[in-house]
Amino acid sequence: MVDLTAGLIGLGAGLSVGAAALATAWAQSTIGSAGMGLMAEKDGTFTNVLILMAIPETMVILGFLVAFFLIGKIPGIG
């Protein structure tokens, strides 16, 4: 039998991934629009913009890691 604790842990795991994905999307849209403006004005900045676009992806990886550890705490599963 699964109790309320398992449901709340599952909800927290889903929220950790979902919130991280939304934050990453917002950050990448902001960085992307600014990066396109920078590349239009100045040559040779593609690598810097590419690196800055990849940095927010770590938020999703950390959200997934939190969810992975939370799911491991559900009684009867981990």
Backbone as ProteinMPNN parsed JSONL, in Angstrom:
{"seq_chain_A": "MVDLTAGLIGLGAGLSVGAAALATAWAQSTIGSAGMGLMAEKDGTFTNVLILMAIPETMVILGFLVAFFLIGKIPGIG", "coords_chain_A": {"N_chain_A": [[0.836, -1.185, 0.0], [0.533, 2.196, -0.842], [1.325, 5.235, 0.621], [0.48, 8.655, 1.554], [2.902, 9.962, 1.646], [4.522, 8.92, -0.395], [3.216, 9.895, -2.66], [3.537, 12.669, -2.346], [6.302, 12.872, -2.469], [6.708, 12.029, -5.103], [5.352, 14.104, -6.42], [6.988, 16.26, -5.713], [9.32, 15.484, -7.032], [8.515, 15.651, -9.7], [7.94, 18.379, -9.861], [10.481, 19.449, -9.45], [11.891, 18.828, -11.794], [10.207, 20.008, -13.707], [10.116, 22.769, -12.967], [12.806, 23.41, -13.238], [13.11, 23.019, -15.981], [11.423, 25.006, -17.047], [12.731, 27.307, -16.083], [15.16, 27.074, -17.413], [14.316, 27.316, -20.081], [13.4, 29.963, -20.094], [15.791, 31.343, -19.478], [17.419, 30.617, -21.666], [15.997, 31.743, -23.776], [16.279, 34.451, -23.277], [19.092, 34.756, -23.301], [19.584, 33.843, -25.875], [18.299, 35.731, -27.587], [19.71, 38.044, -26.958], [22.241, 37.177, -27.675], [22.003, 36.8, -30.449], [21.705, 39.438, -31.261], [24.212, 40.396, -30.503], [25.908, 38.901, -32.179], [25.124, 39.909, -34.625], [26.122, 42.448, -34.52], [28.855, 42.207, -33.975], [31.603, 40.454, -35.237], [32.874, 37.089, -34.831], [31.925, 36.214, -32.376], [30.491, 33.938, -32.05], [31.256, 31.527, -30.735], [31.379, 32.287, -28.044], [28.693, 32.954, -27.567], [27.506, 30.482, -28.044], [28.561, 28.94, -25.938], [27.463, 30.322, -23.764], [24.791, 29.763, -24.236], [24.692, 27.094, -23.624], [25.154, 26.846, -20.908], [22.802, 27.251, -19.185], [21.59, 24.741, -19.398], [22.541, 23.146, -17.402], [20.868, 23.552, -15.268], [18.614, 21.978, -15.775], [19.752, 19.459, -15.678], [20.526, 19.355, -12.99], [17.986, 19.543, -11.801], [16.896, 17.124, -12.681], [18.604, 15.395, -11.338], [17.944, 15.917, -8.651], [15.299, 14.988, -8.707], [15.779, 12.296, -9.245], [17.062, 11.449, -6.883], [15.011, 11.966, -5.073], [12.985, 10.194, -5.905], [14.2, 7.846, -5.258], [13.783, 7.805, -2.556], [11.197, 7.018, -2.112], [9.065, 4.96, -0.318], [9.223, 1.442, -0.599], [10.07, 1.428, -3.216], [12.766, 2.293, -3.548]], "CA_chain_A": [[0.0, 0.0, 0.0], [1.304, 3.43, -0.963], [0.709, 6.272, 1.442], [0.54, 10.031, 1.068], [4.303, 10.362, 1.531], [5.009, 8.558, -1.728], [2.633, 10.821, -3.62], [4.167, 13.979, -2.196], [7.668, 12.772, -2.985], [6.579, 12.021, -6.558], [4.999, 15.461, -6.836], [8.201, 17.07, -5.586], [10.247, 15.097, -8.102], [8.012, 16.235, -10.947], [8.103, 19.829, -9.8], [11.892, 19.819, -9.573], [12.249, 18.775, -13.212], [9.4, 20.984, -14.429], [10.566, 24.133, -12.667], [14.132, 23.581, -13.844], [12.94, 23.135, -17.434], [10.881, 26.335, -17.326], [13.781, 28.297, -15.843], [16.123, 26.949, -18.504], [13.716, 27.888, -21.29], [13.397, 31.421, -19.959], [17.176, 31.817, -19.562], [17.928, 30.458, -23.023], [15.364, 32.711, -24.675], [16.907, 35.749, -23.022], [20.474, 34.709, -23.781], [19.562, 33.675, -27.326], [17.981, 36.977, -28.278], [20.843, 38.952, -26.779], [23.362, 36.642, -28.449], [21.796, 37.088, -31.87], [22.022, 40.856, -31.44], [25.67, 40.55, -30.411], [26.542, 38.361, -33.384], [24.835, 40.805, -35.742], [26.938, 43.657, -34.385], [30.289, 41.947, -33.837], [32.019, 39.157, -35.77], [33.747, 36.277, -33.994], [31.366, 35.983, -31.043], [29.632, 32.756, -32.091], [31.67, 30.566, -29.718], [30.96, 32.786, -26.734], [27.235, 32.833, -27.474], [27.21, 29.06, -27.948], [28.876, 28.519, -24.57], [26.471, 30.91, -22.875], [23.519, 29.073, -24.45], [24.768, 25.749, -23.044], [25.255, 26.901, -19.446], [21.541, 27.005, -18.47], [21.196, 23.334, -19.432], [22.912, 22.508, -16.143], [19.724, 23.618, -14.355], [17.771, 20.803, -16.018], [20.488, 18.294, -15.185], [20.415, 19.359, -11.535], [16.602, 19.205, -11.479], [16.757, 15.678, -12.877], [19.337, 14.733, -10.26], [17.11, 16.025, -7.45], [14.171, 14.073, -8.885], [16.298, 10.93, -9.133], [17.271, 11.147, -5.467], [13.717, 11.94, -4.392], [12.281, 8.96, -6.244], [14.858, 6.786, -4.495], [13.317, 7.853, -1.182], [9.827, 6.526, -2.009], [9.056, 3.657, 0.346], [8.81, 0.316, -1.424], [10.695, 1.482, -4.543], [14.213, 2.388, -3.401]], "C_chain_A": [[0.877, 1.243, 0.0], [0.587, 4.517, -0.178], [0.896, 7.653, 0.831], [1.983, 10.502, 0.867], [4.854, 10.077, 0.138], [4.463, 9.507, -2.783], [3.27, 12.195, -3.554], [5.607, 13.976, -2.696], [7.646, 12.765, -4.517], [6.225, 13.389, -7.112], [6.212, 16.39, -6.763], [9.213, 16.753, -6.675], [9.806, 15.695, -9.434], [8.181, 17.742, -10.985], [9.557, 20.252, -9.958], [12.342, 19.807, -11.035], [11.494, 19.846, -13.998], [9.85, 22.417, -14.209], [11.933, 24.402, -13.284], [14.021, 23.746, -15.355], [12.383, 24.505, -17.816], [11.932, 27.426, -17.133], [14.833, 28.267, -16.947], [15.582, 27.558, -19.789], [13.727, 29.412, -21.238], [14.813, 31.985, -20.121], [17.709, 31.72, -20.986], [17.257, 31.416, -24.001], [15.977, 34.089, -24.509], [18.325, 35.797, -23.578], [20.506, 34.617, -25.308], [19.272, 34.966, -28.064], [19.108, 37.995, -28.139], [22.053, 38.492, -27.599], [23.221, 36.896, -29.932], [22.098, 38.557, -32.168], [23.519, 41.102, -31.403], [26.353, 40.045, -31.668], [26.263, 39.219, -34.609], [25.731, 42.034, -35.716], [28.437, 43.385, -34.478], [30.616, 40.546, -34.366], [32.879, 38.415, -34.743], [33.21, 36.01, -32.605], [30.495, 34.734, -30.984], [29.976, 31.772, -30.977], [31.234, 31.011, -28.334], [29.453, 32.645, -26.541], [26.84, 31.364, -27.333], [27.466, 28.53, -26.54], [27.839, 29.067, -23.595], [25.095, 30.278, -23.057], [23.517, 27.691, -23.793], [24.77, 25.76, -21.521], [23.914, 26.668, -18.745], [21.071, 25.55, -18.491], [21.576, 22.609, -18.144], [21.768, 22.57, -15.139], [18.817, 22.401, -14.541], [18.452, 19.546, -15.493], [20.396, 18.226, -13.664], [18.99, 19.052, -11.085], [16.337, 17.718, -11.634], [17.454, 14.912, -11.765], [18.55, 14.773, -8.958], [15.937, 15.059, -7.54], [14.61, 12.621, -8.728], [16.491, 10.549, -7.669], [15.957, 11.115, -4.696], [12.958, 10.65, -4.684], [12.909, 7.777, -5.506], [14.413, 6.726, -3.045], [11.887, 7.339, -1.009], [9.846, 5.137, -1.379], [8.537, 2.554, -0.586], [9.429, 0.317, -2.81], [12.215, 1.413, -4.395], [14.671, 1.531, -2.341]], "O_chain_A": [[1.847, 1.329, 0.753], [-0.624, 4.69, -0.308], [1.412, 7.79, -0.278], [2.248, 11.346, 0.012], [5.568, 10.9, -0.436], [5.184, 9.883, -3.707], [3.517, 12.82, -4.586], [6.073, 14.957, -3.276], [8.472, 13.419, -5.153], [6.738, 13.792, -8.156], [6.427, 17.21, -7.656], [9.887, 17.65, -7.182], [10.632, 16.188, -10.203], [8.526, 18.311, -12.02], [9.836, 21.302, -10.537], [13.094, 20.684, -11.459], [12.072, 20.515, -14.855], [9.955, 23.192, -15.16], [12.187, 25.494, -13.791], [14.761, 24.532, -15.947], [12.823, 25.1, -18.8], [12.013, 28.361, -17.93], [15.335, 29.311, -17.363], [16.312, 28.242, -20.507], [14.03, 30.069, -22.234], [15.013, 32.982, -20.815], [18.377, 32.637, -21.463], [17.889, 31.856, -24.96], [16.171, 34.812, -25.486], [18.71, 36.759, -24.243], [21.35, 35.236, -25.955], [19.925, 35.27, -29.062], [19.423, 38.718, -29.084], [22.791, 39.31, -28.147], [24.209, 37.178, -30.609], [22.677, 38.878, -33.206], [24.042, 41.912, -32.168], [27.276, 40.685, -32.173], [27.073, 39.258, -35.535], [26.059, 42.595, -36.762], [29.197, 44.208, -34.987], [29.973, 39.569, -33.982], [33.527, 39.033, -33.898], [33.973, 35.613, -31.724], [29.829, 34.492, -29.977], [29.073, 31.234, -30.336], [30.768, 30.196, -27.537], [28.996, 32.259, -25.465], [25.927, 31.043, -26.573], [26.669, 27.754, -26.013], [27.389, 28.352, -22.699], [24.304, 30.261, -22.114], [22.456, 27.174, -23.444], [24.414, 24.755, -20.906], [23.891, 25.925, -17.764], [20.232, 25.167, -17.676], [20.997, 21.57, -17.826], [21.695, 21.728, -14.244], [18.308, 21.856, -13.562], [17.798, 18.67, -14.928], [20.208, 17.144, -13.108], [18.803, 18.365, -10.082], [15.636, 17.118, -10.818], [16.947, 13.891, -11.302], [18.492, 13.777, -8.237], [15.612, 14.385, -6.563], [13.891, 11.81, -8.144], [16.124, 9.447, -7.261], [15.804, 10.323, -3.767], [12.349, 10.077, -3.781], [12.218, 6.815, -5.17], [14.631, 5.721, -2.369], [11.407, 7.233, 0.12], [10.554, 4.245, -1.847], [7.53, 2.731, -1.272], [9.333, -0.682, -3.523], [12.873, 0.588, -5.03], [15.87, 1.476, -2.066]]}, "name": "protein", "num_of_chains": 1, "seq": "MVDLTAGLIGLGAGLSVGAAALATAWAQSTIGSAGMGLMAEKDGTFTNVLILMAIPETMVILGFLVAFFLIGKIPGIG"}
